[in-house]
Structure formats: C-alpha cells, structure tokens
Amino acid sequence: DQYVDQVRDLLRPGTRVIASGLGQEEERARTAVREAAAGRAVALVGSGDAGVYAMAAPALEMLAAEGAAHAVDVDGVPGITAAAAASALLGAPLGHDHAYVSLSDLHTPWEVIERRVRAAAEGDFTVCFYNPRSRTRDWQLPKALDILAEHRPPDTPVGIVRNASRPDESVTLTTLAEADPAQVDMYTVVLV
C-alpha cells in the first residue's frame, strides 16, 4: 500500500489498483503475472531497485514457471538501491568489496543466511543488511552482528539508515559494540 501511495499522483484516471501489504510479495508477483498473461498492462510497484531484494525476481521466476515468459513483455525500471542511498549518506562505505545480505528467513532458511553472514565476515567484506528486523523477526540482526564481532574490532563503524532518501530519513553512525538493534526496522538498512 505504501508504495502505491508514493506514486498515486502518477496514476491515470480509472487505473485499477490491486494493493497488498508487506510480506505478501509472492502473491503480489503472482497477481501481476496473472494480469499480464491475460493481456493487461501491469506495473508491479515497489521501492528501491526492482532487481535488488525486490519484485522483479519472483515475477520473472513465476513467468518462467508458467511458461509465459515469451508471451509477456517485461521492462525492468532500475531504481536507486537502499544500499547505495545509505552509502552516500554515510560517506561511501561501499567503496570497496561489499556484500548485501537479507536477514529475512521467509524464503531462505536461517542456516543459509548465517553461513552467508559468516562468509562475508571471514572475507572482510563491508556488509549491508537488508530486511534486518521486523515485529516478528527480532533476533536475526543481533545474531548477525555477533557473527561479525567475531571477526571485527568493537569500534568497527556501523551505519543505521532508515528511509534513505525519503523525507523522514534518519542516519545513525555507531560502532559494532554500541549498535542498538531495537532502533532498526524493515525500513532500515544496516551497513557494517
């Protein structure tokens, strides 16, 4: 719903809007694919870059699974990733090798996510955590920070950026030892 609100002024009169809330990404992609396969022009709206932890991948996977990929013309419109926007606000910490890791275990088992975090920590990558914390997933970020702390000094910089490039953005610069996961939500990216 919030993404549609951000583009409502761009909608033509009579545009049919099918809105859903966060956490219903697969159903949203399925609905968009069904509508497009029926010959309707569809815009699948999200935030950031459609190709980075967003709606392009599940929609294209569903088109391929249904054998409709050849029948539907798909145009991906790139956006600014939350990581790039946050990095600009923090002074470019993604200027060297870095890794994006989603902490959401809705589609990826935690064991796989933990292995990825550990690999990024061992590889000395700057890490940008997407989907770091929600109302029902509140332990993953502290665990991920603990894994990084096994390989980094306590004074390692941590940037907590909420709503990057939006009117209510907030930027907190702290350290690995002092980072407070309680101030993080799904509108936040965390860069370590």
C-alpha positions as protocol buffer text, in pm:
chain_id: "A"
residue {
  index: 1
  type: ASP
  ca { x: 0 y: 0 z: 0 }
}
residue {
  index: 2
  type: GLN
  ca { x: 275 y: 245 z: 92 }
}
residue {
  index: 3
  type: TYR
  ca { x: 447 y: 205 z: -246 }
}
residue {
  index: 4
  type: VAL
  ca { x: 124 y: 277 z: -434 }
}
residue {
  index: 5
  type: ASP
  ca { x: 73 y: 586 z: -217 }
}
residue {
  index: 6
  type: GLN
  ca { x: 414 y: 713 z: -329 }
}
residue {
  index: 7
  type: VAL
  ca { x: 313 y: 701 z: -696 }
}
residue {
  index: 8
  type: ARG
  ca { x: -58 y: 773 z: -668 }
}
residue {
  index: 9
  type: ASP
  ca { x: -14 y: 1112 z: -839 }
}
residue {
  index: 10
  type: LEU
  ca { x: 123 y: 929 z: -1146 }
}
residue {
  index: 11
  type: LEU
  ca { x: -181 y: 705 z: -1191 }
}
residue {
  index: 12
  type: ARG
  ca { x: -413 y: 777 z: -1479 }
}
residue {
  index: 13
  type: PRO
  ca { x: -782 y: 820 z: -1401 }
}
residue {
  index: 14
  type: GLY
  ca { x: -953 y: 482 z: -1399 }
}
residue {
  index: 15
  type: THR
  ca { x: -637 y: 287 z: -1323 }
}
residue {
  index: 16
  type: ARG
  ca { x: -722 y: -34 z: -1143 }
}
residue {
  index: 17
  type: VAL
  ca { x: -505 y: -69 z: -832 }
}
residue {
  index: 18
  type: ILE
  ca { x: -453 y: -401 z: -659 }
}
residue {
  index: 19
  type: ALA
  ca { x: -266 y: -327 z: -337 }
}
residue {
  index: 20
  type: SER
  ca { x: -123 y: -558 z: -75 }
}
residue {
  index: 21
  type: GLY
  ca { x: 84 y: -513 z: 237 }
}
residue {
  index: 22
  type: LEU
  ca { x: 442 y: -603 z: 321 }
}
residue {
  index: 23
  type: GLY
  ca { x: 506 y: -974 z: 343 }
}
residue {
  index: 24
  type: GLN
  ca { x: 275 y: -1061 z: 53 }
}
residue {
  index: 25
  type: GLU
  ca { x: 538 y: -1034 z: -217 }
}
residue {
  index: 26
  type: GLU
  ca { x: 479 y: -1376 z: -375 }
}
residue {
  index: 27
  type: GLU
  ca { x: 105 y: -1317 z: -403 }
}
residue {
  index: 28
  type: ARG
  ca { x: 167 y: -968 z: -543 }
}
residue {
  index: 29
  type: ALA
  ca { x: 401 y: -1110 z: -808 }
}
residue {
  index: 30
  type: ARG
  ca { x: 157 y: -1393 z: -885 }
}
residue {
  index: 31
  type: THR
  ca { x: -128 y: -1145 z: -932 }
}
residue {
  index: 32
  type: ALA
  ca { x: 84 y: -923 z: -1158 }
}
residue {
  index: 33
  type: VAL
  ca { x: 189 y: -1222 z: -1371 }
}
residue {
  index: 34
  type: ARG
  ca { x: -172 y: -1343 z: -1399 }
}
residue {
  index: 35
  type: GLU
  ca { x: -291 y: -997 z: -1504 }
}
residue {
  index: 36
  type: ALA
  ca { x: -8 y: -953 z: -1756 }
}
residue {
  index: 37
  type: ALA
  ca { x: -62 y: -1301 z: -1903 }
}
residue {
  index: 38
  type: ALA
  ca { x: -428 y: -1201 z: -1952 }
}
residue {
  index: 39
  type: GLY
  ca { x: -310 y: -915 z: -2173 }
}
residue {
  index: 40
  type: ARG
  ca { x: -333 y: -629 z: -1925 }
}
residue {
  index: 41
  type: ALA
  ca { x: -65 y: -364 z: -1888 }
}
residue {
  index: 42
  type: VAL
  ca { x: 73 y: -406 z: -1536 }
}
residue {
  index: 43
  type: ALA
  ca { x: 308 y: -205 z: -1317 }
}
residue {
  index: 44
  type: LEU
  ca { x: 446 y: -400 z: -1023 }
}
residue {
  index: 45
  type: VAL
  ca { x: 542 y: -123 z: -782 }
}
residue {
  index: 46
  type: GLY
  ca { x: 800 y: -145 z: -505 }
}
residue {
  index: 47
  type: SER
  ca { x: 1075 y: 67 z: -359 }
}
residue {
  index: 48
  type: GLY
  ca { x: 1444 y: 85 z: -442 }
}
residue {
  index: 49
  type: ASP
  ca { x: 1571 y: -116 z: -735 }
}
residue {
  index: 50
  type: ALA
  ca { x: 1333 y: -380 z: -871 }
}
residue {
  index: 51
  type: GLY
  ca { x: 1626 y: -619 z: -918 }
}
residue {
  index: 52
  type: VAL
  ca { x: 1769 y: -599 z: -564 }
}
residue {
  index: 53
  type: TYR
  ca { x: 1563 y: -781 z: -299 }
}
residue {
  index: 54
  type: ALA
  ca { x: 1251 y: -674 z: -477 }
}
residue {
  index: 55
  type: MET
  ca { x: 973 y: -782 z: -707 }
}
residue {
  index: 56
  type: ALA
  ca { x: 1148 y: -844 z: -1040 }
}
residue {
  index: 57
  type: ALA
  ca { x: 1298 y: -1182 z: -946 }
}
residue {
  index: 58
  type: PRO
  ca { x: 980 y: -1351 z: -819 }
}
residue {
  index: 59
  type: ALA
  ca { x: 774 y: -1214 z: -1109 }
}
residue {
  index: 60
  type: LEU
  ca { x: 1023 y: -1338 z: -1369 }
}
residue {
  index: 61
  type: GLU
  ca { x: 1052 y: -1675 z: -1194 }
}
residue {
  index: 62
  type: MET
  ca { x: 673 y: -1712 z: -1197 }
}
residue {
  index: 63
  type: LEU
  ca { x: 653 y: -1615 z: -1565 }
}
residue {
  index: 64
  type: ALA
  ca { x: 914 y: -1878 z: -1648 }
}
residue {
  index: 65
  type: ALA
  ca { x: 745 y: -2143 z: -1433 }
}
residue {
  index: 66
  type: GLU
  ca { x: 413 y: -2082 z: -1609 }
}
residue {
  index: 67
  type: GLY
  ca { x: 578 y: -2089 z: -1950 }
}
residue {
  index: 68
  type: ALA
  ca { x: 456 y: -1735 z: -2011 }
}
residue {
  index: 69
  type: ALA
  ca { x: 794 y: -1560 z: -2026 }
}
residue {
  index: 70
  type: HIS
  ca { x: 780 y: -1539 z: -2406 }
}
residue {
  index: 71
  type: ALA
  ca { x: 422 y: -1407 z: -2404 }
}
residue {
  index: 72
  type: VAL
  ca { x: 477 y: -1115 z: -2168 }
}
residue {
  index: 73
  type: ASP
  ca { x: 700 y: -818 z: -2247 }
}
residue {
  index: 74
  type: VAL
  ca { x: 882 y: -719 z: -1927 }
}
residue {
  index: 75
  type: ASP
  ca { x: 1055 y: -386 z: -1876 }
}
residue {
  index: 76
  type: GLY
  ca { x: 1255 y: -357 z: -1557 }
}
residue {
  index: 77
  type: VAL
  ca { x: 1292 y: 1 z: -1438 }
}
residue {
  index: 78
  type: PRO
  ca { x: 1605 y: 40 z: -1225 }
}
residue {
  index: 79
  type: GLY
  ca { x: 1595 y: 245 z: -912 }
}
residue {
  index: 80
  type: ILE
  ca { x: 1843 y: 352 z: -650 }
}
residue {
  index: 81
  type: THR
  ca { x: 1913 y: 70 z: -410 }
}
residue {
  index: 82
  type: ALA
  ca { x: 1871 y: 131 z: -38 }
}
residue {
  index: 83
  type: ALA
  ca { x: 2235 y: 29 z: -2 }
}
residue {
  index: 84
  type: ALA
  ca { x: 2357 y: 294 z: -249 }
}
residue {
  index: 85
  type: ALA
  ca { x: 2139 y: 565 z: -95 }
}
residue {
  index: 86
  type: ALA
  ca { x: 2253 y: 474 z: 257 }
}
residue {
  index: 87
  type: SER
  ca { x: 2616 y: 454 z: 149 }
}
residue {
  index: 88
  type: ALA
  ca { x: 2600 y: 806 z: 7 }
}
residue {
  index: 89
  type: LEU
  ca { x: 2463 y: 934 z: 338 }
}
residue {
  index: 90
  type: LEU
  ca { x: 2737 y: 756 z: 535 }
}
residue {
  index: 91
  type: GLY
  ca { x: 3037 y: 865 z: 330 }
}
residue {
  index: 92
  type: ALA
  ca { x: 3067 y: 578 z: 80 }
}
residue {
  index: 93
  type: PRO
  ca { x: 3140 y: 267 z: 290 }
}
residue {
  index: 94
  type: LEU
  ca { x: 3056 y: 52 z: -14 }
}
residue {
  index: 95
  type: GLY
  ca { x: 3354 y: 195 z: -199 }
}
residue {
  index: 96
  type: HIS
  ca { x: 3539 y: -139 z: -178 }
}
residue {
  index: 97
  type: ASP
  ca { x: 3430 y: -501 z: -183 }
}
residue {
  index: 98
  type: HIS
  ca { x: 3096 y: -547 z: -14 }
}
residue {
  index: 99
  type: ALA
  ca { x: 2811 y: -791 z: 31 }
}
residue {
  index: 100
  type: TYR
  ca { x: 2436 y: -748 z: 57 }
}
residue {
  index: 101
  type: VAL
  ca { x: 2269 y: -998 z: 289 }
}
residue {
  index: 102
  type: SER
  ca { x: 1898 y: -1018 z: 358 }
}
residue {
  index: 103
  type: LEU
  ca { x: 1824 y: -1129 z: 711 }
}
residue {
  index: 104
  type: SER
  ca { x: 1469 y: -1232 z: 623 }
}
residue {
  index: 105
  type: ASP
  ca { x: 1419 y: -1604 z: 668 }
}
residue {
  index: 106
  type: LEU
  ca { x: 1078 y: -1603 z: 499 }
}
residue {
  index: 107
  type: HIS
  ca { x: 1221 y: -1755 z: 179 }
}
residue {
  index: 108
  type: THR
  ca { x: 1573 y: -1855 z: 285 }
}
residue {
  index: 109
  type: PRO
  ca { x: 1645 y: -2079 z: 583 }
}
residue {
  index: 110
  type: TRP
  ca { x: 1834 y: -1911 z: 866 }
}
residue {
  index: 111
  type: GLU
  ca { x: 2116 y: -2168 z: 839 }
}
residue {
  index: 112
  type: VAL
  ca { x: 2188 y: -2046 z: 484 }
}
residue {
  index: 113
  type: ILE
  ca { x: 2171 y: -1678 z: 589 }
}
residue {
  index: 114
  type: GLU
  ca { x: 2404 y: -1744 z: 884 }
}
residue {
  index: 115
  type: ARG
  ca { x: 2654 y: -1918 z: 653 }
}
residue {
  index: 116
  type: ARG
  ca { x: 2647 y: -1615 z: 421 }
}
residue {
  index: 117
  type: VAL
  ca { x: 2700 y: -1369 z: 707 }
}
residue {
  index: 118
  type: ARG
  ca { x: 2990 y: -1579 z: 836 }
}
residue {
  index: 119
  type: ALA
  ca { x: 3146 y: -1592 z: 487 }
}
residue {
  index: 120
  type: ALA
  ca { x: 3116 y: -1213 z: 449 }
}
residue {
  index: 121
  type: ALA
  ca { x: 3272 y: -1167 z: 794 }
}
residue {
  index: 122
  type: GLU
  ca { x: 3559 y: -1405 z: 719 }
}
residue {
  index: 123
  type: GLY
  ca { x: 3612 y: -1237 z: 381 }
}
residue {
  index: 124
  type: ASP
  ca { x: 3635 y: -893 z: 545 }
}
residue {
  index: 125
  type: PHE
  ca { x: 3357 y: -752 z: 329 }
}
residue {
  index: 126
  type: THR
  ca { x: 3164 y: -441 z: 418 }
}
residue {
  index: 127
  type: VAL
  ca { x: 2818 y: -583 z: 480 }
}
residue {
  index: 128
  type: CYS
  ca { x: 2483 y: -422 z: 410 }
}
residue {
  index: 129
  type: PHE
  ca { x: 2194 y: -595 z: 585 }
}
residue {
  index: 130
  type: TYR
  ca { x: 1856 y: -573 z: 414 }
}
residue {
  index: 131
  type: ASN
  ca { x: 1535 y: -674 z: 595 }
}
residue {
  index: 132
  type: PRO
  ca { x: 1723 y: -655 z: 923 }
}
residue {
  index: 133
  type: ARG
  ca { x: 1438 y: -666 z: 1172 }
}
residue {
  index: 134
  type: SER
  ca { x: 1060 y: -683 z: 1183 }
}
residue {
  index: 135
  type: ARG
  ca { x: 799 y: -722 z: 1453 }
}
residue {
  index: 136
  type: THR
  ca { x: 817 y: -1099 z: 1428 }
}
residue {
  index: 137
  type: ARG
  ca { x: 1187 y: -1134 z: 1339 }
}
residue {
  index: 138
  type: ASP
  ca { x: 1380 y: -957 z: 1610 }
}
residue {
  index: 139
  type: TRP
  ca { x: 1670 y: -1191 z: 1686 }
}
residue {
  index: 140
  type: GLN
  ca { x: 1842 y: -1220 z: 1345 }
}
residue {
  index: 141
  type: LEU
  ca { x: 2016 y: -881 z: 1346 }
}
residue {
  index: 142
  type: PRO
  ca { x: 2174 y: -926 z: 1692 }
}
residue {
  index: 143
  type: LYS
  ca { x: 2292 y: -1273 z: 1585 }
}
residue {
  index: 144
  type: ALA
  ca { x: 2437 y: -1137 z: 1259 }
}
residue {
  index: 145
  type: LEU
  ca { x: 2617 y: -857 z: 1446 }
}
residue {
  index: 146
  type: ASP
  ca { x: 2758 y: -1115 z: 1690 }
}
residue {
  index: 147
  type: ILE
  ca { x: 2897 y: -1314 z: 1396 }
}
residue {
  index: 148
  type: LEU
  ca { x: 3064 y: -1002 z: 1255 }
}
residue {
  index: 149
  type: ALA
  ca { x: 3201 y: -918 z: 1601 }
}
residue {
  index: 150
  type: GLU
  ca { x: 3391 y: -1249 z: 1599 }
}
residue {
  index: 151
  type: HIS
  ca { x: 3597 y: -1109 z: 1309 }
}
residue {
  index: 152
  type: ARG
  ca { x: 3599 y: -733 z: 1362 }
}
residue {
  index: 153
  type: PRO
  ca { x: 3706 y: -496 z: 1640 }
}
residue {
  index: 154
  type: PRO
  ca { x: 3437 y: -341 z: 1863 }
}
residue {
  index: 155
  type: ASP
  ca { x: 3496 y: 7 z: 1717 }
}
residue {
  index: 156
  type: THR
  ca { x: 3406 y: -106 z: 1362 }
}
residue {
  index: 157
  type: PRO
  ca { x: 3171 y: 161 z: 1221 }
}
residue {
  index: 158
  type: VAL
  ca { x: 2804 y: 72 z: 1183 }
}
residue {
  index: 159
  type: GLY
  ca { x: 2563 y: 289 z: 989 }
}
residue {
  index: 160
  type: ILE
  ca { x: 2191 y: 257 z: 1056 }
}
residue {
  index: 161
  type: VAL
  ca { x: 1992 y: 432 z: 784 }
}
residue {
  index: 162
  type: ARG
  ca { x: 1614 y: 443 z: 792 }
}
residue {
  index: 163
  type: ASN
  ca { x: 1411 y: 562 z: 492 }
}
residue {
  index: 164
  type: ALA
  ca { x: 1716 y: 664 z: 289 }
}
residue {
  index: 165
  type: SER
  ca { x: 1637 y: 950 z: 50 }
}
residue {
  index: 166
  type: ARG
  ca { x: 1285 y: 992 z: 182 }
}
residue {
  index: 167
  type: PRO
  ca { x: 1153 y: 1293 z: 373 }
}
residue {
  index: 168
  type: ASP
  ca { x: 1173 y: 1118 z: 711 }
}
residue {
  index: 169
  type: GLU
  ca { x: 1519 y: 964 z: 667 }
}
residue {
  index: 170
  type: SER
  ca { x: 1739 y: 917 z: 969 }
}
residue {
  index: 171
  type: VAL
  ca { x: 2107 y: 831 z: 987 }
}
residue {
  index: 172
  type: THR
  ca { x: 2283 y: 693 z: 1291 }
}
residue {
  index: 173
  type: LEU
  ca { x: 2656 y: 627 z: 1296 }
}
residue {
  index: 174
  type: THR
  ca { x: 2766 y: 399 z: 1578 }
}
residue {
  index: 175
  type: THR
  ca { x: 3000 y: 107 z: 1635 }
}
residue {
  index: 176
  type: LEU
  ca { x: 2970 y: -268 z: 1633 }
}
residue {
  index: 177
  type: ALA
  ca { x: 2991 y: -270 z: 2013 }
}
residue {
  index: 178
  type: GLU
  ca { x: 2727 y: 3 z: 2057 }
}
residue {
  index: 179
  type: ALA
  ca { x: 2479 y: -75 z: 1777 }
}
residue {
  index: 180
  type: ASP
  ca { x: 2122 y: -99 z: 1908 }
}
residue {
  index: 181
  type: PRO
  ca { x: 1908 y: -340 z: 1703 }
}
residue {
  index: 182
  type: ALA
  ca { x: 1595 y: -204 z: 1875 }
}
residue {
  index: 183
  type: GLN
  ca { x: 1618 y: 113 z: 1663 }
}
residue {
  index: 184
  type: VAL
  ca { x: 1609 y: -92 z: 1341 }
}
residue {
  index: 185
  type: ASP
  ca { x: 1301 y: -193 z: 1141 }
}
residue {
  index: 186
  type: MET
  ca { x: 1210 y: -303 z: 789 }
}
residue {
  index: 187
  type: TYR
  ca { x: 1261 y: 49 z: 653 }
}
residue {
  index: 188
  type: THR
  ca { x: 1623 y: 39 z: 764 }
}
residue {
  index: 189
  type: VAL
  ca { x: 1945 y: -89 z: 615 }
}
residue {
  index: 190
  type: VAL
  ca { x: 2244 y: -156 z: 837 }
}
residue {
  index: 191
  type: LEU
  ca { x: 2596 y: -117 z: 699 }
}
residue {
  index: 192
  type: VAL
  ca { x: 2893 y: -262 z: 890 }
}
